Amino acid sequence: MIDKIFEEKKRRYDKLHELLADPKAIANTSEYHGYAKELADLTPLVQSYNNYLKLSRDLMDMEKVLSEKTHDKEFLVLAEEERHKLKSALENSKHRLEELLLEKETVSDKDIILEIRAGTGGLEASLFAADLLRMYSKYAVKNGWRLELIDSSATEKGGYKEVICAISGKGVYGKLKFESGTHRVQRVPDTEASGRIHTSAATVAVLPEAKDVEIDIKTEDLRIDVFRAGGKGGQGVNRTDSAVRLTHLPTGIVVTCQDERSQLKNKAKAMRVLRARLFDMKKTAQDSRIAESRRAQVGSGDRSEKIRTYNFPDRRITDHRIGLTVHNLEEVLEGELDEIVDALKIEDKKLRLRAAA
């Protein structure tokens, strides 16, 4: 299994060297950078695979030496020790290949577009959406990531009907990819006089951010509408047609952005979101064609899937996909997500390696 996968990657690695030497690719800056990035991504995999092959050959040679009966006892003892070292190194090399493969297959090094939307629960759901945004913002700061607000629809009470932001930094998608789904909260709202616990929900989507070379959006496939941004009035209201609505005609995806005062900036941000949604659609379609791979993931990433419950009275958070329960709700909402994130990553790795075996 490992040999077949990496032989294909090695062939692609060799082909990329040819493509990068092609004058046509050199003349096309976007295409050239795309090939160069793909080659850079493949290089550590191919180098590790070459090391794995060398260790395999060395072990076979040592096995051949040990099968011969012409050597003295002292030499055979040393050869046996060397064979043991080679077997151990080969096993470690195989594990490293598996880790590299899973890491690259899940595009863990990509930046993300994070979308949070209030679900069932009215005002309380919008307040919970704001809590989730704050949680991810604090987690981003803790990891040294950059969070940029793209668009939002705020409520008068400080909640959000919808908020979209970009998070960039090392390993962002790898850590946050399991956050997609429905997050449920159980607590007593401030407006509840009788002290009755309410259940509300917000949905989260984590989309790996796509670059121009990965998702090509044709001009003729795009309808662009501009309009005046909404506001509460006063000096801060935008009096120009700066808000932008993009409609991708082939898929029907609509993206609206109005947070910036500049129409060009709003269009650029909306394009980032559109590319991310199209890339996610493409990735989901690929995953669904590989049934075994799909089953070997922790959760489907579908926003309709209930993934986690935040119970305030008991200070309890339960992740339903892996049956994990922690009792540090306040700390998690302050951005201390590592315990949950690490548990999800470990379980996902187990499942994916089992499926690849």
PAKOL-683576 format. One record per residue (C-alpha): residue number from 1; residue in one letter; x, y, z. Coordinates in nm, 2 decimals. Layout:
% residues N
rec seq: NUM	type: A	xx: X	yy: Y	zz: Z
...
END
This chain:
% residues 357
rec seq: 1	type: M	xx: 0.00	yy: 0.00	zz: 0.00
rec seq: 2	type: I	xx: 0.27	yy: 0.25	zz: 0.11
rec seq: 3	type: D	xx: 0.50	yy: 0.15	zz: -0.19
rec seq: 4	type: K	xx: 0.22	yy: 0.20	zz: -0.44
rec seq: 5	type: I	xx: 0.12	yy: 0.54	zz: -0.31
rec seq: 6	type: F	xx: 0.47	yy: 0.67	zz: -0.29
rec seq: 7	type: E	xx: 0.58	yy: 0.54	zz: -0.63
rec seq: 8	type: E	xx: 0.30	yy: 0.75	zz: -0.78
rec seq: 9	type: K	xx: 0.42	yy: 1.05	zz: -0.58
rec seq: 10	type: K	xx: 0.78	yy: 0.98	zz: -0.70
rec seq: 11	type: R	xx: 0.67	yy: 0.97	zz: -1.06
rec seq: 12	type: R	xx: 0.48	yy: 1.30	zz: -1.01
rec seq: 13	type: Y	xx: 0.79	yy: 1.45	zz: -0.85
rec seq: 14	type: D	xx: 1.01	yy: 1.36	zz: -1.15
rec seq: 15	type: K	xx: 0.74	yy: 1.49	zz: -1.39
rec seq: 16	type: L	xx: 0.73	yy: 1.83	zz: -1.20
rec seq: 17	type: H	xx: 1.11	yy: 1.87	zz: -1.26
rec seq: 18	type: E	xx: 1.04	yy: 1.83	zz: -1.63
rec seq: 19	type: L	xx: 0.74	yy: 2.08	zz: -1.62
rec seq: 20	type: L	xx: 0.95	yy: 2.34	zz: -1.44
rec seq: 21	type: A	xx: 1.21	yy: 2.32	zz: -1.71
rec seq: 22	type: D	xx: 0.95	yy: 2.37	zz: -1.98
rec seq: 23	type: P	xx: 0.96	yy: 2.72	zz: -2.14
rec seq: 24	type: K	xx: 0.58	yy: 2.74	zz: -2.16
rec seq: 25	type: A	xx: 0.55	yy: 2.69	zz: -1.78
rec seq: 26	type: I	xx: 0.83	yy: 2.94	zz: -1.71
rec seq: 27	type: A	xx: 0.64	yy: 3.20	zz: -1.92
rec seq: 28	type: N	xx: 0.32	yy: 3.14	zz: -1.72
rec seq: 29	type: T	xx: 0.40	yy: 3.28	zz: -1.38
rec seq: 30	type: S	xx: 0.09	yy: 3.15	zz: -1.21
rec seq: 31	type: E	xx: 0.14	yy: 2.80	zz: -1.35
rec seq: 32	type: Y	xx: 0.51	yy: 2.80	zz: -1.27
rec seq: 33	type: H	xx: 0.45	yy: 2.89	zz: -0.90
rec seq: 34	type: G	xx: 0.18	yy: 2.62	zz: -0.88
rec seq: 35	type: Y	xx: 0.43	yy: 2.36	zz: -1.00
rec seq: 36	type: A	xx: 0.70	yy: 2.49	zz: -0.77
rec seq: 37	type: K	xx: 0.48	yy: 2.48	zz: -0.47
rec seq: 38	type: E	xx: 0.36	yy: 2.12	zz: -0.55
rec seq: 39	type: L	xx: 0.73	yy: 2.02	zz: -0.59
rec seq: 40	type: A	xx: 0.82	yy: 2.17	zz: -0.26
rec seq: 41	type: D	xx: 0.53	yy: 1.99	zz: -0.09
rec seq: 42	type: L	xx: 0.64	yy: 1.65	zz: -0.25
rec seq: 43	type: T	xx: 1.01	yy: 1.69	zz: -0.18
rec seq: 44	type: P	xx: 1.01	yy: 1.58	zz: 0.19
rec seq: 45	type: L	xx: 0.78	yy: 1.28	zz: 0.10
rec seq: 46	type: V	xx: 1.01	yy: 1.16	zz: -0.18
rec seq: 47	type: Q	xx: 1.32	yy: 1.21	zz: 0.03
rec seq: 48	type: S	xx: 1.17	yy: 1.01	zz: 0.31
rec seq: 49	type: Y	xx: 1.06	yy: 0.74	zz: 0.06
rec seq: 50	type: N	xx: 1.41	yy: 0.72	zz: -0.09
rec seq: 51	type: N	xx: 1.55	yy: 0.67	zz: 0.26
rec seq: 52	type: Y	xx: 1.29	yy: 0.40	zz: 0.32
rec seq: 53	type: L	xx: 1.39	yy: 0.22	zz: 0.00
rec seq: 54	type: K	xx: 1.76	yy: 0.24	zz: 0.10
rec seq: 55	type: L	xx: 1.69	yy: 0.09	zz: 0.44
rec seq: 56	type: S	xx: 1.48	yy: -0.19	zz: 0.27
rec seq: 57	type: R	xx: 1.77	yy: -0.27	zz: 0.03
rec seq: 58	type: D	xx: 2.03	yy: -0.27	zz: 0.32
rec seq: 59	type: L	xx: 1.81	yy: -0.50	zz: 0.52
rec seq: 60	type: M	xx: 1.77	yy: -0.74	zz: 0.23
rec seq: 61	type: D	xx: 2.15	yy: -0.74	zz: 0.18
rec seq: 62	type: M	xx: 2.20	yy: -0.82	zz: 0.55
rec seq: 63	type: E	xx: 1.94	yy: -1.10	zz: 0.53
rec seq: 64	type: K	xx: 2.14	yy: -1.24	zz: 0.24
rec seq: 65	type: V	xx: 2.47	yy: -1.22	zz: 0.44
rec seq: 66	type: L	xx: 2.31	yy: -1.40	zz: 0.74
rec seq: 67	type: S	xx: 2.18	yy: -1.68	zz: 0.52
rec seq: 68	type: E	xx: 2.53	yy: -1.77	zz: 0.42
rec seq: 69	type: K	xx: 2.70	yy: -2.02	zz: 0.65
rec seq: 70	type: T	xx: 3.06	yy: -1.93	zz: 0.56
rec seq: 71	type: H	xx: 3.11	yy: -1.66	zz: 0.82
rec seq: 72	type: D	xx: 3.25	yy: -1.70	zz: 1.16
rec seq: 73	type: K	xx: 3.04	yy: -1.68	zz: 1.47
rec seq: 74	type: E	xx: 3.17	yy: -1.34	zz: 1.58
rec seq: 75	type: F	xx: 3.08	yy: -1.18	zz: 1.24
rec seq: 76	type: L	xx: 2.73	yy: -1.33	zz: 1.25
rec seq: 77	type: V	xx: 2.67	yy: -1.18	zz: 1.60
rec seq: 78	type: L	xx: 2.76	yy: -0.84	zz: 1.47
rec seq: 79	type: A	xx: 2.55	yy: -0.89	zz: 1.15
rec seq: 80	type: E	xx: 2.25	yy: -0.99	zz: 1.36
rec seq: 81	type: E	xx: 2.29	yy: -0.67	zz: 1.56
rec seq: 82	type: E	xx: 2.30	yy: -0.47	zz: 1.24
rec seq: 83	type: R	xx: 1.99	yy: -0.65	zz: 1.11
rec seq: 84	type: H	xx: 1.80	yy: -0.56	zz: 1.43
rec seq: 85	type: K	xx: 1.90	yy: -0.19	zz: 1.39
rec seq: 86	type: L	xx: 1.80	yy: -0.19	zz: 1.02
rec seq: 87	type: K	xx: 1.46	yy: -0.35	zz: 1.10
rec seq: 88	type: S	xx: 1.40	yy: -0.09	zz: 1.37
rec seq: 89	type: A	xx: 1.50	yy: 0.20	zz: 1.14
rec seq: 90	type: L	xx: 1.29	yy: 0.06	zz: 0.86
rec seq: 91	type: E	xx: 0.98	yy: 0.04	zz: 1.09
rec seq: 92	type: N	xx: 1.04	yy: 0.40	zz: 1.21
rec seq: 93	type: S	xx: 1.08	yy: 0.51	zz: 0.85
rec seq: 94	type: K	xx: 0.75	yy: 0.35	zz: 0.75
rec seq: 95	type: H	xx: 0.57	yy: 0.53	zz: 1.04
rec seq: 96	type: R	xx: 0.72	yy: 0.86	zz: 0.93
rec seq: 97	type: L	xx: 0.60	yy: 0.80	zz: 0.57
rec seq: 98	type: E	xx: 0.25	yy: 0.73	zz: 0.70
rec seq: 99	type: E	xx: 0.25	yy: 1.05	zz: 0.91
rec seq: 100	type: L	xx: 0.38	yy: 1.26	zz: 0.62
rec seq: 101	type: L	xx: 0.12	yy: 1.11	zz: 0.39
rec seq: 102	type: L	xx: -0.17	yy: 1.18	zz: 0.62
rec seq: 103	type: E	xx: -0.04	yy: 1.53	zz: 0.69
rec seq: 104	type: K	xx: -0.03	yy: 1.62	zz: 0.32
rec seq: 105	type: E	xx: -0.35	yy: 1.44	zz: 0.23
rec seq: 106	type: T	xx: -0.54	yy: 1.65	zz: 0.49
rec seq: 107	type: V	xx: -0.40	yy: 1.98	zz: 0.36
rec seq: 108	type: S	xx: -0.31	yy: 2.06	zz: 0.73
rec seq: 109	type: D	xx: -0.08	yy: 2.35	zz: 0.64
rec seq: 110	type: K	xx: -0.35	yy: 2.56	zz: 0.47
rec seq: 111	type: D	xx: -0.50	yy: 2.87	zz: 0.61
rec seq: 112	type: I	xx: -0.88	yy: 2.87	zz: 0.66
rec seq: 113	type: I	xx: -1.20	yy: 3.06	zz: 0.62
rec seq: 114	type: L	xx: -1.41	yy: 3.02	zz: 0.93
rec seq: 115	type: E	xx: -1.78	yy: 3.06	zz: 0.91
rec seq: 116	type: I	xx: -2.01	yy: 3.07	zz: 1.22
rec seq: 117	type: R	xx: -2.39	yy: 3.10	zz: 1.20
rec seq: 118	type: A	xx: -2.65	yy: 3.12	zz: 1.46
rec seq: 119	type: G	xx: -2.89	yy: 2.82	zz: 1.45
rec seq: 120	type: T	xx: -3.19	yy: 2.73	zz: 1.65
rec seq: 121	type: G	xx: -3.25	yy: 2.94	zz: 1.96
rec seq: 122	type: G	xx: -3.30	yy: 3.29	zz: 1.84
rec seq: 123	type: L	xx: -3.12	yy: 3.56	zz: 2.04
rec seq: 124	type: E	xx: -2.95	yy: 3.30	zz: 2.26
rec seq: 125	type: A	xx: -2.81	yy: 3.12	zz: 1.95
rec seq: 126	type: S	xx: -2.66	yy: 3.45	zz: 1.82
rec seq: 127	type: L	xx: -2.49	yy: 3.51	zz: 2.16
rec seq: 128	type: F	xx: -2.35	yy: 3.16	zz: 2.15
rec seq: 129	type: A	xx: -2.21	yy: 3.23	zz: 1.80
rec seq: 130	type: A	xx: -2.03	yy: 3.53	zz: 1.95
rec seq: 131	type: D	xx: -1.89	yy: 3.31	zz: 2.22
rec seq: 132	type: L	xx: -1.76	yy: 3.06	zz: 1.96
rec seq: 133	type: L	xx: -1.59	yy: 3.35	zz: 1.77
rec seq: 134	type: R	xx: -1.43	yy: 3.47	zz: 2.09
rec seq: 135	type: M	xx: -1.31	yy: 3.11	zz: 2.17
rec seq: 136	type: Y	xx: -1.15	yy: 3.07	zz: 1.83
rec seq: 137	type: S	xx: -1.00	yy: 3.42	zz: 1.84
rec seq: 138	type: K	xx: -0.84	yy: 3.34	zz: 2.18
rec seq: 139	type: Y	xx: -0.71	yy: 3.01	zz: 2.04
rec seq: 140	type: A	xx: -0.57	yy: 3.19	zz: 1.74
rec seq: 141	type: V	xx: -0.38	yy: 3.43	zz: 1.96
rec seq: 142	type: K	xx: -0.25	yy: 3.14	zz: 2.17
rec seq: 143	type: N	xx: -0.11	yy: 2.97	zz: 1.85
rec seq: 144	type: G	xx: 0.04	yy: 3.29	zz: 1.70
rec seq: 145	type: W	xx: -0.21	yy: 3.29	zz: 1.42
rec seq: 146	type: R	xx: -0.36	yy: 3.60	zz: 1.25
rec seq: 147	type: L	xx: -0.74	yy: 3.64	zz: 1.25
rec seq: 148	type: E	xx: -0.90	yy: 3.88	zz: 1.00
rec seq: 149	type: L	xx: -1.27	yy: 3.96	zz: 1.00
rec seq: 150	type: I	xx: -1.42	yy: 3.93	zz: 0.65
rec seq: 151	type: D	xx: -1.79	yy: 3.99	zz: 0.70
rec seq: 152	type: S	xx: -2.05	yy: 3.98	zz: 0.98
rec seq: 153	type: S	xx: -2.41	yy: 4.03	zz: 1.06
rec seq: 154	type: A	xx: -2.43	yy: 4.15	zz: 1.42
rec seq: 155	type: T	xx: -2.74	yy: 4.17	zz: 1.65
rec seq: 156	type: E	xx: -2.82	yy: 4.46	zz: 1.88
rec seq: 157	type: K	xx: -2.74	yy: 4.25	zz: 2.19
rec seq: 158	type: G	xx: -2.38	yy: 4.17	zz: 2.09
rec seq: 159	type: G	xx: -2.44	yy: 3.84	zz: 1.91
rec seq: 160	type: Y	xx: -2.40	yy: 3.74	zz: 1.55
rec seq: 161	type: K	xx: -2.64	yy: 3.60	zz: 1.30
rec seq: 162	type: E	xx: -2.34	yy: 3.52	zz: 1.09
rec seq: 163	type: V	xx: -1.97	yy: 3.60	zz: 1.10
rec seq: 164	type: I	xx: -1.70	yy: 3.50	zz: 0.85
rec seq: 165	type: C	xx: -1.33	yy: 3.54	zz: 0.92
rec seq: 166	type: A	xx: -0.99	yy: 3.42	zz: 0.78
rec seq: 167	type: I	xx: -0.73	yy: 3.26	zz: 1.01
rec seq: 168	type: S	xx: -0.38	yy: 3.22	zz: 0.88
rec seq: 169	type: G	xx: -0.07	yy: 3.07	zz: 1.04
rec seq: 170	type: K	xx: 0.12	yy: 2.75	zz: 1.07
rec seq: 171	type: G	xx: -0.09	yy: 2.43	zz: 1.09
rec seq: 172	type: V	xx: -0.43	yy: 2.62	zz: 1.12
rec seq: 173	type: Y	xx: -0.64	yy: 2.37	zz: 0.92
rec seq: 174	type: G	xx: -0.47	yy: 2.07	zz: 1.08
rec seq: 175	type: K	xx: -0.58	yy: 2.19	zz: 1.42
rec seq: 176	type: L	xx: -0.93	yy: 2.33	zz: 1.34
rec seq: 177	type: K	xx: -1.06	yy: 2.10	zz: 1.07
rec seq: 178	type: F	xx: -1.26	yy: 1.90	zz: 1.32
rec seq: 179	type: E	xx: -1.46	yy: 2.21	zz: 1.43
rec seq: 180	type: S	xx: -1.70	yy: 2.19	zz: 1.14
rec seq: 181	type: G	xx: -2.05	yy: 2.09	zz: 1.25
rec seq: 182	type: T	xx: -2.33	yy: 2.19	zz: 1.49
rec seq: 183	type: H	xx: -2.22	yy: 2.32	zz: 1.83
rec seq: 184	type: R	xx: -2.50	yy: 2.30	zz: 2.09
rec seq: 185	type: V	xx: -2.52	yy: 2.50	zz: 2.41
rec seq: 186	type: Q	xx: -2.73	yy: 2.43	zz: 2.72
rec seq: 187	type: R	xx: -2.76	yy: 2.72	zz: 2.97
rec seq: 188	type: V	xx: -3.00	yy: 2.96	zz: 3.14
rec seq: 189	type: P	xx: -3.03	yy: 3.28	zz: 2.92
rec seq: 190	type: D	xx: -3.00	yy: 3.62	zz: 3.08
rec seq: 191	type: T	xx: -3.36	yy: 3.69	zz: 2.97
rec seq: 192	type: E	xx: -3.50	yy: 3.37	zz: 3.14
rec seq: 193	type: A	xx: -3.67	yy: 3.48	zz: 3.46
rec seq: 194	type: S	xx: -3.76	yy: 3.13	zz: 3.58
rec seq: 195	type: G	xx: -3.41	yy: 2.99	zz: 3.55
rec seq: 196	type: R	xx: -3.51	yy: 2.73	zz: 3.29
rec seq: 197	type: I	xx: -3.22	yy: 2.58	zz: 3.09
rec seq: 198	type: H	xx: -3.25	yy: 2.65	zz: 2.71
rec seq: 199	type: T	xx: -3.08	yy: 2.46	zz: 2.43
rec seq: 200	type: S	xx: -2.95	yy: 2.66	zz: 2.14
rec seq: 201	type: A	xx: -2.71	yy: 2.59	zz: 1.85
rec seq: 202	type: A	xx: -2.47	yy: 2.75	zz: 1.61
rec seq: 203	type: T	xx: -2.31	yy: 2.59	zz: 1.31
rec seq: 204	type: V	xx: -1.94	yy: 2.62	zz: 1.22
rec seq: 205	type: A	xx: -1.77	yy: 2.56	zz: 0.89
rec seq: 206	type: V	xx: -1.39	yy: 2.54	zz: 0.85
rec seq: 207	type: L	xx: -1.29	yy: 2.57	zz: 0.49
rec seq: 208	type: P	xx: -0.93	yy: 2.53	zz: 0.37
rec seq: 209	type: E	xx: -0.84	yy: 2.85	zz: 0.19
rec seq: 210	type: A	xx: -0.77	yy: 2.80	zz: -0.18
rec seq: 211	type: K	xx: -0.53	yy: 2.99	zz: -0.40
rec seq: 212	type: D	xx: -0.58	yy: 3.11	zz: -0.76
rec seq: 213	type: V	xx: -0.39	yy: 2.81	zz: -0.90
rec seq: 214	type: E	xx: -0.61	yy: 2.56	zz: -0.72
rec seq: 215	type: I	xx: -0.95	yy: 2.71	zz: -0.80
rec seq: 216	type: D	xx: -0.99	yy: 2.89	zz: -1.13
rec seq: 217	type: I	xx: -1.30	yy: 3.11	zz: -1.14
rec seq: 218	type: K	xx: -1.40	yy: 3.21	zz: -1.49
rec seq: 219	type: T	xx: -1.52	yy: 3.57	zz: -1.54
rec seq: 220	type: E	xx: -1.83	yy: 3.45	zz: -1.74
rec seq: 221	type: D	xx: -1.93	yy: 3.22	zz: -1.44
rec seq: 222	type: L	xx: -1.95	yy: 3.52	zz: -1.20
rec seq: 223	type: R	xx: -2.23	yy: 3.77	zz: -1.15
rec seq: 224	type: I	xx: -2.12	yy: 4.08	zz: -0.94
rec seq: 225	type: D	xx: -2.38	yy: 4.30	zz: -0.78
rec seq: 226	type: V	xx: -2.29	yy: 4.61	zz: -0.58
rec seq: 227	type: F	xx: -2.52	yy: 4.79	zz: -0.33
rec seq: 228	type: R	xx: -2.51	yy: 5.02	zz: -0.03
rec seq: 229	type: A	xx: -2.39	yy: 4.86	zz: 0.29
rec seq: 230	type: G	xx: -2.64	yy: 4.84	zz: 0.58
rec seq: 231	type: G	xx: -2.58	yy: 5.02	zz: 0.90
rec seq: 232	type: K	xx: -2.74	yy: 5.17	zz: 1.21
rec seq: 233	type: G	xx: -2.72	yy: 5.53	zz: 1.08
rec seq: 234	type: G	xx: -2.51	yy: 5.82	zz: 1.19
rec seq: 235	type: Q	xx: -2.17	yy: 5.92	zz: 1.07
rec seq: 236	type: G	xx: -2.05	yy: 5.55	zz: 1.04
rec seq: 237	type: V	xx: -2.31	yy: 5.45	zz: 0.78
rec seq: 238	type: N	xx: -2.17	yy: 5.39	zz: 0.43
rec seq: 239	type: R	xx: -2.32	yy: 5.62	zz: 0.17
rec seq: 240	type: T	xx: -2.16	yy: 5.46	zz: -0.13
rec seq: 241	type: D	xx: -2.23	yy: 5.14	zz: -0.32
rec seq: 242	type: S	xx: -1.94	yy: 4.96	zz: -0.15
rec seq: 243	type: A	xx: -2.11	yy: 4.63	zz: -0.06
rec seq: 244	type: V	xx: -2.05	yy: 4.34	zz: -0.30
rec seq: 245	type: R	xx: -2.25	yy: 4.03	zz: -0.38
rec seq: 246	type: L	xx: -2.08	yy: 3.75	zz: -0.58
rec seq: 247	type: T	xx: -2.29	yy: 3.48	zz: -0.74
rec seq: 248	type: H	xx: -2.11	yy: 3.18	zz: -0.89
rec seq: 249	type: L	xx: -2.36	yy: 3.08	zz: -1.16
rec seq: 250	type: P	xx: -2.26	yy: 2.71	zz: -1.21
rec seq: 251	type: T	xx: -2.30	yy: 2.62	zz: -0.84
rec seq: 252	type: G	xx: -2.54	yy: 2.89	zz: -0.72
rec seq: 253	type: I	xx: -2.31	yy: 2.99	zz: -0.44
rec seq: 254	type: V	xx: -2.36	yy: 3.34	zz: -0.32
rec seq: 255	type: V	xx: -2.11	yy: 3.54	zz: -0.11
rec seq: 256	type: T	xx: -2.18	yy: 3.89	zz: 0.03
rec seq: 257	type: C	xx: -1.92	yy: 4.12	zz: 0.19
rec seq: 258	type: Q	xx: -1.99	yy: 4.47	zz: 0.32
rec seq: 259	type: D	xx: -1.76	yy: 4.52	zz: 0.62
rec seq: 260	type: E	xx: -1.51	yy: 4.74	zz: 0.43
rec seq: 261	type: R	xx: -1.57	yy: 5.09	zz: 0.30
rec seq: 262	type: S	xx: -1.39	yy: 5.00	zz: -0.03
rec seq: 263	type: Q	xx: -1.58	yy: 4.81	zz: -0.30
rec seq: 264	type: L	xx: -1.25	yy: 4.66	zz: -0.42
rec seq: 265	type: K	xx: -1.16	yy: 4.54	zz: -0.07
rec seq: 266	type: N	xx: -1.51	yy: 4.38	zz: -0.03
rec seq: 267	type: K	xx: -1.48	yy: 4.21	zz: -0.37
rec seq: 268	type: A	xx: -1.14	yy: 4.07	zz: -0.28
rec seq: 269	type: K	xx: -1.26	yy: 3.93	zz: 0.05
rec seq: 270	type: A	xx: -1.57	yy: 3.79	zz: -0.11
rec seq: 271	type: M	xx: -1.35	yy: 3.61	zz: -0.37
rec seq: 272	type: R	xx: -1.15	yy: 3.45	zz: -0.09
rec seq: 273	type: V	xx: -1.46	yy: 3.31	zz: 0.06
rec seq: 274	type: L	xx: -1.60	yy: 3.19	zz: -0.28
rec seq: 275	type: R	xx: -1.27	yy: 3.02	zz: -0.36
rec seq: 276	type: A	xx: -1.27	yy: 2.85	zz: -0.02
rec seq: 277	type: R	xx: -1.63	yy: 2.73	zz: -0.06
rec seq: 278	type: L	xx: -1.56	yy: 2.59	zz: -0.41
rec seq: 279	type: F	xx: -1.24	yy: 2.42	zz: -0.29
rec seq: 280	type: D	xx: -1.44	yy: 2.27	zz: 0.00
rec seq: 281	type: M	xx: -1.71	yy: 2.15	zz: -0.25
rec seq: 282	type: K	xx: -1.44	yy: 1.99	zz: -0.47
rec seq: 283	type: K	xx: -1.26	yy: 1.83	zz: -0.17
rec seq: 284	type: T	xx: -1.59	yy: 1.69	zz: -0.03
rec seq: 285	type: A	xx: -1.68	yy: 1.54	zz: -0.37
rec seq: 286	type: Q	xx: -1.33	yy: 1.37	zz: -0.38
rec seq: 287	type: D	xx: -1.37	yy: 1.24	zz: -0.03
rec seq: 288	type: S	xx: -1.72	yy: 1.10	zz: -0.10
rec seq: 289	type: R	xx: -1.58	yy: 0.90	zz: -0.39
rec seq: 290	type: I	xx: -1.34	yy: 0.73	zz: -0.16
rec seq: 291	type: A	xx: -1.58	yy: 0.55	zz: 0.08
rec seq: 292	type: E	xx: -1.31	yy: 0.39	zz: 0.30
rec seq: 293	type: S	xx: -1.13	yy: 0.72	zz: 0.35
rec seq: 294	type: R	xx: -1.46	yy: 0.89	zz: 0.43
rec seq: 295	type: R	xx: -1.54	yy: 0.64	zz: 0.70
rec seq: 296	type: A	xx: -1.19	yy: 0.67	zz: 0.84
rec seq: 297	type: Q	xx: -1.24	yy: 1.03	zz: 0.95
rec seq: 298	type: V	xx: -1.36	yy: 1.17	zz: 1.28
rec seq: 299	type: G	xx: -1.68	yy: 1.32	zz: 1.17
rec seq: 300	type: S	xx: -1.79	yy: 1.41	zz: 0.82
rec seq: 301	type: G	xx: -1.74	yy: 1.79	zz: 0.84
rec seq: 302	type: D	xx: -2.11	yy: 1.83	zz: 0.76
rec seq: 303	type: R	xx: -2.26	yy: 2.14	zz: 0.94
rec seq: 304	type: S	xx: -2.58	yy: 1.94	zz: 1.01
rec seq: 305	type: E	xx: -2.38	yy: 1.69	zz: 1.22
rec seq: 306	type: K	xx: -2.41	yy: 1.76	zz: 1.60
rec seq: 307	type: I	xx: -2.05	yy: 1.74	zz: 1.71
rec seq: 308	type: R	xx: -2.03	yy: 1.90	zz: 2.06
rec seq: 309	type: T	xx: -2.24	yy: 2.01	zz: 2.35
rec seq: 310	type: Y	xx: -2.15	yy: 2.29	zz: 2.59
rec seq: 311	type: N	xx: -2.33	yy: 2.24	zz: 2.92
rec seq: 312	type: F	xx: -2.30	yy: 2.55	zz: 3.14
rec seq: 313	type: P	xx: -2.47	yy: 2.42	zz: 3.46
rec seq: 314	type: D	xx: -2.23	yy: 2.13	zz: 3.49
rec seq: 315	type: R	xx: -1.93	yy: 2.31	zz: 3.33
rec seq: 316	type: R	xx: -1.91	yy: 2.02	zz: 3.09
rec seq: 317	type: I	xx: -1.82	yy: 1.99	zz: 2.73
rec seq: 318	type: T	xx: -1.89	yy: 1.67	zz: 2.54
rec seq: 319	type: D	xx: -1.75	yy: 1.58	zz: 2.19
rec seq: 320	type: H	xx: -2.00	yy: 1.33	zz: 2.06
rec seq: 321	type: R	xx: -1.78	yy: 1.19	zz: 1.78
rec seq: 322	type: I	xx: -1.52	yy: 1.04	zz: 2.02
rec seq: 323	type: G	xx: -1.71	yy: 1.03	zz: 2.34
rec seq: 324	type: L	xx: -1.48	yy: 1.28	zz: 2.51
rec seq: 325	type: T	xx: -1.61	yy: 1.48	zz: 2.81
rec seq: 326	type: V	xx: -1.41	yy: 1.75	zz: 2.99
rec seq: 327	type: H	xx: -1.51	yy: 1.96	zz: 3.28
rec seq: 328	type: N	xx: -1.33	yy: 2.29	zz: 3.21
rec seq: 329	type: L	xx: -1.59	yy: 2.48	zz: 3.01
rec seq: 330	type: E	xx: -1.47	yy: 2.82	zz: 3.11
rec seq: 331	type: E	xx: -1.11	yy: 2.75	zz: 3.01
rec seq: 332	type: V	xx: -1.21	yy: 2.61	zz: 2.67
rec seq: 333	type: L	xx: -1.42	yy: 2.91	zz: 2.59
rec seq: 334	type: E	xx: -1.11	yy: 3.12	zz: 2.68
rec seq: 335	type: G	xx: -0.93	yy: 2.94	zz: 2.40
rec seq: 336	type: E	xx: -0.78	yy: 2.64	zz: 2.59
rec seq: 337	type: L	xx: -0.89	yy: 2.40	zz: 2.31
rec seq: 338	type: D	xx: -0.57	yy: 2.18	zz: 2.29
rec seq: 339	type: E	xx: -0.70	yy: 1.89	zz: 2.50
rec seq: 340	type: I	xx: -1.00	yy: 1.85	zz: 2.27
rec seq: 341	type: V	xx: -0.81	yy: 1.92	zz: 1.95
rec seq: 342	type: D	xx: -0.53	yy: 1.67	zz: 2.03
rec seq: 343	type: A	xx: -0.78	yy: 1.40	zz: 2.12
rec seq: 344	type: L	xx: -0.96	yy: 1.44	zz: 1.79
rec seq: 345	type: K	xx: -0.63	yy: 1.44	zz: 1.60
rec seq: 346	type: I	xx: -0.51	yy: 1.12	zz: 1.77
rec seq: 347	type: E	xx: -0.84	yy: 0.94	zz: 1.70
rec seq: 348	type: D	xx: -0.84	yy: 1.05	zz: 1.34
rec seq: 349	type: K	xx: -0.49	yy: 0.93	zz: 1.29
rec seq: 350	type: K	xx: -0.57	yy: 0.59	zz: 1.43
rec seq: 351	type: L	xx: -0.87	yy: 0.55	zz: 1.20
rec seq: 352	type: R	xx: -0.69	yy: 0.67	zz: 0.89
rec seq: 353	type: L	xx: -0.38	yy: 0.45	zz: 0.94
rec seq: 354	type: R	xx: -0.61	yy: 0.15	zz: 1.01
rec seq: 355	type: A	xx: -0.79	yy: 0.22	zz: 0.68
rec seq: 356	type: A	xx: -0.46	yy: 0.26	zz: 0.49
rec seq: 357	type: A	xx: -0.32	yy: -0.06	zz: 0.63
END
